[in-house]
């Protein structure tokens, strides 16, 4: 009897020691640098496809960054563009699409399966920027559920998903309304049992407001850009921005303060627009800073030295090299076939 009691006491002490160690290590895990594979690994394989996500998992990333659209029949698919991109999309006849193309939301998922997105159109600007991307045939727009299934097949229980809602106040007819989009996306995520592993991001802060109302425990990441091709901040524009759910730069004085006021956990700025002082300001507001999209090793090193919490990159292989040089912990590769 005394021997059994002694064994139980030893087990309790061991359990307590393990719990203490786990508690001590938890902050380290939470603060690990976030290596996000942009559209999977766009620099290596066709963007936002199962081969791209398999490439990212095989290289080793902590987060798969991806974009979503919703088809006419309500299927959540992975697509960066609300309308099919003519630079990467071929019809059943093998010919490249010509703009203007159809919105994904106006096409059924069965119809989408007739469009191949495995190659970049030769001679396009896109092709010039991604010479190392593997060209493939017979590659189709996946569902978000298929991406989750790929990760399960890889046996990766740690990788997270940074999922973008692609809505725009400038083109409301191309997608569901932000609130309806958020609801449909969150229902799928919950059904797939992935609520604890996702971040939801968007340039359209109205969608993030809806996410916070529907699923307040899911972190939201606020994308920002101040470029000619997209300026969702509109700092100097009379009347402000219609992207930011009523939170205006003129009232807050900085983008980090806008994100904090909106209830965000993460600020994800366009990398060339970011300064070291802004990183410090965001951290003082308890925001993580994860810039997009950084593919040059020198830029990666500089941003890491500034203290960013992660980077979104088309070349996770390059970022792993830089992280290794900086003695940062590397995510475990989990090789898998698409």
C-alpha positions in Angstrom: 0.0 0.0 0.0 2.8 2.4 0.9 4.6 1.5 -2.4 1.4 2.4 -4.4 1.1 5.7 -2.5 4.8 6.5 -3.1 4.4 5.7 -6.8 1.4 8.0 -7.0 3.3 10.8 -5.3 6.1 10.4 -7.8 3.7 10.6 -10.7 2.2 13.8 -9.3 5.6 15.4 -8.9 6.5 14.4 -12.5 3.2 15.8 -13.8 3.8 19.0 -11.8 7.3 19.3 -13.2 6.1 18.8 -16.8 3.4 21.4 -16.3 5.9 23.9 -14.9 8.2 23.3 -17.9 5.3 23.7 -20.3 4.3 27.0 -18.7 7.8 28.3 -18.9 8.1 27.4 -22.6 4.7 28.7 -23.6 5.8 32.3 -24.0 8.7 31.2 -26.2 6.4 29.2 -28.5 4.0 32.2 -28.7 6.8 34.5 -29.6 8.3 32.3 -32.3 9.0 34.0 -35.6 6.2 33.4 -38.0 7.3 32.2 -41.4 4.3 32.6 -43.7 4.3 31.0 -47.1 2.5 33.5 -49.4 -0.2 31.8 -51.5 1.5 28.6 -50.4 4.9 29.1 -51.9 4.2 31.2 -55.0 7.8 31.5 -56.0 8.1 27.7 -56.3 4.8 26.4 -57.5 1.5 27.7 -58.9 -0.1 30.1 -56.5 -2.9 29.1 -54.1 -2.9 25.5 -55.4 -2.4 22.2 -53.7 1.2 21.9 -55.2 2.0 25.3 -53.8 0.8 24.4 -50.3 2.6 21.0 -50.5 5.8 22.8 -51.5 5.5 25.1 -48.5 4.9 22.3 -46.1 7.8 20.4 -47.6 10.1 23.4 -47.2 8.8 24.0 -43.7 6.6 27.0 -42.7 4.7 28.0 -39.6 1.8 29.5 -41.5 0.1 28.9 -44.9 -1.1 32.3 -46.2 -3.9 32.0 -48.7 -6.9 33.9 -50.2 -10.5 32.8 -50.5 -13.5 33.3 -52.8 -16.9 31.7 -52.6 -18.6 30.2 -55.7 -22.1 30.6 -56.9 -23.1 27.4 -55.1 -21.5 28.4 -51.8 -18.2 26.5 -52.0 -15.2 28.2 -50.3 -12.3 28.0 -52.8 -8.7 29.3 -52.7 -8.2 32.2 -55.1 -6.4 35.5 -54.9 -8.6 37.2 -57.4 -12.3 37.8 -57.2 -12.3 37.3 -61.0 -10.4 34.6 -62.7 -6.9 35.8 -63.5 -6.1 35.7 -67.2 -2.4 35.5 -66.5 -2.7 32.1 -64.9 -6.0 30.6 -66.1 -6.6 28.5 -69.2 -10.0 27.1 -70.3 -10.8 23.5 -71.2 -9.5 24.2 -74.7 -6.1 25.1 -73.3 -6.3 28.7 -74.3 -5.5 31.6 -71.9 -8.6 33.6 -70.8 -9.0 37.2 -71.9 -10.1 40.0 -69.7 -12.7 40.7 -68.6 -13.2 37.3 -67.0 -16.0 35.9 -64.9 -16.2 36.4 -61.1 -15.6 33.3 -59.1 -18.8 34.1 -57.3 -20.7 33.9 -60.5 -19.4 30.3 -61.4 -20.3 27.0 -59.8 -17.5 24.9 -58.3 -18.2 22.2 -61.0 -17.6 24.8 -63.7 -14.4 26.0 -62.0 -13.0 22.5 -62.3 -12.7 23.1 -66.1 -10.1 25.9 -65.6 -6.4 25.1 -65.3 -4.3 27.4 -63.1 -1.0 25.5 -63.2 0.9 27.8 -65.6 1.8 31.5 -65.9 1.0 33.0 -69.3 4.4 33.3 -71.2 5.5 36.8 -71.7 3.3 38.3 -69.0 4.7 40.6 -66.3 3.7 37.9 -63.8 5.9 35.4 -65.6 8.9 37.7 -65.4 8.6 38.1 -61.7 8.5 34.3 -61.0 11.0 32.6 -63.2 11.6 29.7 -60.7 7.9 28.8 -60.3 7.3 25.3 -61.6 4.9 25.2 -64.6 2.3 22.5 -64.4 -0.7 21.1 -66.2 -3.9 19.7 -64.8 -3.9 22.0 -61.7 -7.2 23.4 -60.5 -8.4 25.9 -58.0 -8.8 23.9 -54.7 -11.4 24.2 -52.0 -10.3 25.4 -48.6 -11.4 22.0 -47.2 -8.9 20.3 -49.6 -6.1 22.5 -48.2 -7.0 21.4 -44.6 -7.1 17.8 -45.8 -3.6 18.2 -47.3 -2.2 19.4 -44.0 -3.8 16.5 -42.2 -2.2 14.1 -44.7 1.2 15.8 -44.1 0.7 15.0 -40.4 1.3 18.6 -39.5 -0.6 19.5 -36.4 1.2 22.9 -35.8 1.0 24.9 -39.0 -1.5 27.7 -39.0 -3.6 29.3 -41.7 -3.7 33.0 -42.5 -6.9 33.2 -44.6 -7.7 36.4 -46.5 -11.3 37.5 -47.2 -11.3 39.0 -50.7 -14.0 41.6 -50.7 -13.9 45.1 -51.9 -16.1 48.2 -51.4 -15.2 49.2 -55.0 -16.6 46.0 -56.6 -19.4 44.8 -54.4 -21.0 42.7 -57.1 -18.0 40.4 -57.5 -18.4 38.7 -54.1 -20.7 38.1 -51.3 -21.1 41.1 -48.9 -18.4 41.2 -46.3 -20.7 40.0 -43.5 -22.1 37.1 -45.5 -18.6 36.1 -46.7 -17.3 36.1 -43.2 -20.2 33.9 -42.0 -19.8 31.3 -44.7 -16.0 31.2 -44.2 -16.3 30.8 -40.4 -18.9 28.1 -40.7 -16.5 26.0 -42.9 -13.6 26.6 -40.6 -15.6 25.5 -37.6 -17.0 22.5 -39.4 -13.4 21.5 -40.3 -12.3 21.8 -36.7 -9.7 24.5 -37.5 -10.9 27.5 -35.5 -7.9 27.3 -33.1 -5.4 27.3 -36.0 -6.6 30.2 -38.2 -6.0 33.9 -38.5 -8.4 35.9 -40.7 -6.9 38.9 -42.7 -8.3 41.4 -45.1 -7.8 44.8 -46.7 -11.6 45.2 -46.2 -11.8 45.9 -42.5 -15.6 45.6 -42.7 -15.1 41.9 -43.1 -12.8 41.8 -40.1 -15.4 43.6 -38.0 -17.8 40.9 -39.0 -15.3 38.1 -38.0 -14.8 39.7 -34.6 -18.6 39.8 -34.0 -19.1 36.2 -35.1 -15.9 34.6 -33.7 -14.2 36.9 -31.2 -11.5 34.3 -30.3 -10.1 34.2 -33.8 -7.2 36.7 -34.3 -7.8 39.2 -37.0 -4.9 40.7 -39.2 -5.3 44.1 -40.7 -3.8 44.5 -44.2 -2.8 47.9 -45.3 -1.5 49.4 -48.5 -0.9 53.0 -49.6 -0.1 52.5 -53.3 -1.6 53.6 -56.6 -2.8 50.0 -57.2 -4.5 50.0 -53.8 -4.8 52.5 -51.0 -7.2 51.2 -48.3 -6.0 53.8 -45.8 -6.6 57.0 -47.8 -4.7 59.1 -45.3 -4.9 62.4 -47.2 -8.2 61.8 -49.0 -11.2 64.1 -48.1 -13.8 61.9 -46.5 -11.3 59.2 -45.7 -11.4 55.5 -46.6 -14.4 53.3 -47.3 -12.3 50.2 -46.6 -11.7 50.7 -42.9 -15.1 50.2 -41.3 -15.4 53.9 -40.3 -12.0 54.1 -38.6 -10.2 56.9 -40.2 -6.5 57.9 -40.3 -7.4 61.5 -39.7 -9.0 60.5 -36.3 -6.2 58.2 -35.2 -3.0 59.7 -36.6 -1.3 56.4 -37.5 -2.2 53.0 -39.0 -1.2 51.0 -35.9 -3.6 53.2 -33.9 -6.3 52.5 -36.5 -5.7 48.7 -36.2 -5.7 48.8 -32.4 -9.0 50.8 -32.4 -10.5 48.3 -34.8 -9.7 45.5 -32.3 -7.0 43.8 -34.4 -4.3 41.5 -33.1 -1.9 41.8 -36.1 -1.0 44.6 -38.4 0.2 43.4 -41.9 1.6 46.3 -43.8 3.0 46.5 -47.3 6.7 45.9 -46.5 8.2 48.9 -48.4 5.9 51.3 -46.5 7.1 50.1 -43.1 9.6 51.9 -40.8 11.4 50.7 -37.7 9.6 53.4 -35.7 6.2 52.0 -36.8 7.2 48.6 -35.6 8.0 50.0 -32.2 4.7 51.9 -32.2 2.7 48.8 -33.1 4.5 46.7 -30.4 3.8 49.4 -27.8 0.1 48.9 -28.7 0.4 45.1 -28.2 0.1 44.5 -32.0 2.1 41.9 -33.9 3.7 43.2 -37.1 3.8 40.8 -40.1 4.7 42.6 -43.4 3.9 41.4 -46.9 5.4 40.2 -49.4 9.1 40.0 -48.8 11.2 38.0 -51.2 14.7 39.6 -51.0 17.1 38.2 -48.4 18.5 41.6 -47.5 15.1 43.0 -46.9 14.2 39.9 -44.8 17.3 40.4 -42.7 16.6 44.1 -42.2 13.0 43.6 -41.2 14.0 40.9 -38.7 16.5 43.2 -37.2 13.7 45.8 -36.8 11.8 43.2 -34.7 8.9 42.2 -36.9 7.0 39.2 -35.6 7.0 37.3 -39.0 7.1 37.8 -42.7 4.9 36.8 -45.6 7.0 35.5 -48.5 6.8 33.8 -51.9 10.1 32.2 -51.1 10.0 30.4 -47.7 13.2 28.6 -48.7 15.0 32.0 -48.8 13.5 33.1 -45.5 14.6 29.9 -43.8 18.1 30.6 -44.9 18.0 34.1 -43.3 16.3 32.8 -40.2 19.1 30.2 -39.8 21.7 32.9 -40.1 19.9 34.8 -37.4 19.7 31.7 -35.2 15.9 31.8 -35.2 14.0 28.5 -34.6 12.9 26.9 -37.9 9.5 25.3 -38.5 9.6 21.6 -39.0 9.3 20.5 -42.6 6.5 18.0 -43.3 7.0 16.6 -46.8 3.7 15.7 -48.6 2.6 15.2 -52.2 -0.3 17.3 -53.5 
